[in-house]
Amino acid sequence: MIAIVNVSENPSPFGVHDYELRINREAVAKFQHKREDGLTVCLQKAAAAAEKAKWENAYAILMQLDGSNK
């Protein structure tokens, strides 16, 4: 299951909100989205957040294999 969940404390129909991208209930990325920008932009931001998280995880793994904690 893939879900984009509004995790804002006070969700409203307008303005910037905090979202989590979840895959099988695991939060894999967070991003912000202005609701007025619509679904297409929200999906693009979710995809960008997922891509960023993927590369950050890959970097962390490489650093562990390298033995450094930079």
Backbone as CSV, one residue per row, in Angstrom:
resi,resn,N_x,N_y,N_z,CA_x,CA_y,CA_z,C_x,C_y,C_z
1,MET,0.830,-1.165,0.000,0.000,0.000,0.000,0.883,1.238,0.000
2,ILE,0.528,2.202,-0.798,1.197,3.495,-0.818,0.185,4.532,-0.359
3,ALA,0.582,5.368,0.606,-0.335,6.380,1.122,0.404,7.700,1.307
4,ILE,-0.277,8.775,0.983,0.203,10.120,1.275,-0.738,10.649,2.348
5,VAL,-0.194,10.864,3.545,-1.014,11.174,4.709,-0.726,12.596,5.196
6,ASN,-1.774,13.380,5.343,-1.653,14.718,5.904,-1.467,14.561,7.408
7,VAL,-0.311,14.960,7.899,-0.002,14.823,9.324,0.054,16.181,10.023
8,SER,-0.495,17.205,9.398,-0.533,18.536,9.988,-1.372,18.518,11.262
9,GLU,-0.964,19.315,12.230,-1.710,19.372,13.481,-3.082,20.002,13.299
10,ASN,-3.181,20.991,12.450,-4.443,21.684,12.211,-4.740,21.735,10.710
11,PRO,-5.139,20.620,10.111,-5.402,20.639,8.676,-6.570,21.563,8.330
12,SER,-6.416,22.283,7.248,-7.463,23.166,6.760,-7.527,23.012,5.240
13,PRO,-8.547,23.538,4.609,-8.673,23.380,3.167,-7.604,24.126,2.368
14,PHE,-6.895,25.063,3.007,-5.922,25.871,2.289,-4.610,25.931,3.050
15,GLY,-3.573,26.345,2.359,-2.283,26.562,2.994,-1.349,25.371,2.921
16,VAL,-0.193,25.574,3.513,0.864,24.568,3.513,0.585,23.545,4.609
17,HIS,0.749,22.291,4.248,0.529,21.185,5.182,1.727,20.247,5.163
18,ASP,1.886,19.499,6.248,2.929,18.485,6.353,2.336,17.134,5.959
19,TYR,3.094,16.404,5.148,2.642,15.098,4.668,3.718,14.053,4.904
20,GLU,3.279,12.814,5.054,4.172,11.659,5.086,3.824,10.759,3.917
21,LEU,4.855,10.256,3.278,4.686,9.220,2.267,4.924,7.892,2.970
22,ARG,3.927,7.036,2.962,4.033,5.743,3.649,3.925,4.607,2.649
23,ILE,4.767,3.624,2.850,4.715,2.400,2.050,4.564,1.255,3.034
24,ASN,3.461,0.532,2.914,3.153,-0.558,3.845,3.253,-0.090,5.296
25,ARG,2.654,1.054,5.578,2.565,1.665,6.909,3.877,2.230,7.429
26,GLU,4.963,2.078,6.704,6.241,2.646,7.126,6.395,4.022,6.489
27,ALA,6.648,5.028,7.308,6.875,6.374,6.788,8.257,6.410,6.139
28,VAL,8.294,6.646,4.840,9.572,6.648,4.124,10.065,8.052,3.811
29,ALA,9.170,9.040,3.843,9.582,10.414,3.537,8.543,11.395,4.057
30,LYS,9.000,12.616,4.280,8.105,13.704,4.680,8.310,14.857,3.713
31,PHE,7.253,15.622,3.505,7.354,16.797,2.649,6.220,17.749,2.988
32,GLN,6.339,18.968,2.484,5.286,19.961,2.670,4.647,20.253,1.327
33,HIS,3.363,20.574,1.372,2.605,20.835,0.149,1.533,21.872,0.428
34,LYS,1.394,22.800,-0.477,0.344,23.806,-0.412,-0.886,23.240,-1.103
35,ARG,-1.940,23.030,-0.366,-3.117,22.323,-0.879,-3.688,22.937,-2.145
36,GLU,-3.620,24.263,-2.263,-4.162,24.909,-3.448,-3.427,24.528,-4.728
37,ASP,-2.212,23.990,-4.597,-1.425,23.607,-5.770,-1.943,22.334,-6.437
38,GLY,-2.791,21.593,-5.759,-3.462,20.451,-6.367,-2.731,19.120,-6.263
39,LEU,-3.440,18.102,-6.738,-2.971,16.721,-6.624,-1.708,16.446,-7.430
40,THR,-1.629,16.959,-8.636,-0.461,16.692,-9.480,0.816,17.138,-8.794
41,VAL,0.815,18.338,-8.245,1.997,18.855,-7.556,2.275,18.031,-6.302
42,CYS,1.225,17.636,-5.591,1.402,16.812,-4.394,2.086,15.488,-4.743
43,LEU,1.646,14.859,-5.812,2.252,13.595,-6.228,3.698,13.782,-6.672
44,GLN,3.979,14.894,-7.348,5.351,15.177,-7.759,6.249,15.387,-6.543
45,LYS,5.746,16.095,-5.544,6.522,16.315,-4.319,6.740,15.007,-3.565
46,ALA,5.733,14.150,-3.543,5.876,12.847,-2.890,6.945,12.020,-3.606
47,ALA,6.931,12.041,-4.932,7.930,11.295,-5.710,9.330,11.842,-5.451
48,ALA,9.476,13.161,-5.410,10.780,13.766,-5.138,11.263,13.418,-3.732
49,ALA,10.353,13.428,-2.766,10.716,13.078,-1.391,11.146,11.616,-1.299
50,ALA,10.463,10.748,-2.026,10.818,9.324,-2.037,12.198,9.123,-2.659
51,GLU,12.468,9.825,-3.737,13.768,9.724,-4.408,14.888,10.222,-3.497
52,LYS,14.652,11.339,-2.829,15.647,11.882,-1.900,15.915,10.899,-0.766
53,ALA,14.856,10.329,-0.206,15.008,9.362,0.891,15.778,8.128,0.436
54,LYS,15.516,7.685,-0.793,16.220,6.515,-1.337,17.722,6.764,-1.380
55,TRP,18.124,7.929,-1.885,19.549,8.236,-2.000,20.178,8.505,-0.640
56,GLU,19.442,9.078,0.282,19.967,9.275,1.631,20.207,7.931,2.310
57,ASN,19.293,6.986,2.107,19.468,5.637,2.672,20.652,4.930,2.031
58,ALA,20.803,5.062,0.719,21.933,4.447,0.025,23.251,5.025,0.534
59,TYR,23.293,6.334,0.735,24.493,6.987,1.252,24.821,6.472,2.655
60,ALA,23.807,6.339,3.494,24.022,5.848,4.861,24.598,4.433,4.845
61,ILE,24.090,3.609,3.963,24.602,2.231,3.843,26.056,2.246,3.387
62,LEU,26.375,3.081,2.397,27.749,3.173,1.920,28.703,3.651,3.019
63,MET,28.244,4.594,3.829,29.073,5.086,4.921,29.299,4.006,5.968
64,GLN,28.301,3.171,6.208,28.468,2.061,7.157,29.477,1.043,6.598
65,LEU,29.383,0.751,5.320,30.301,-0.194,4.709,31.724,0.348,4.688
66,ASP,31.839,1.661,4.526,33.146,2.319,4.498,33.739,2.415,5.889
67,GLY,32.901,2.310,6.917,33.386,2.383,8.283,33.515,3.788,8.813
68,SER,33.024,4.748,8.063,33.099,6.134,8.528,31.716,6.647,8.902
69,ASN,31.669,7.627,9.750,30.403,8.230,10.187,30.389,9.715,9.892
70,LYS,30.623,10.095,8.665,30.673,11.508,8.295,29.309,12.087,8.135
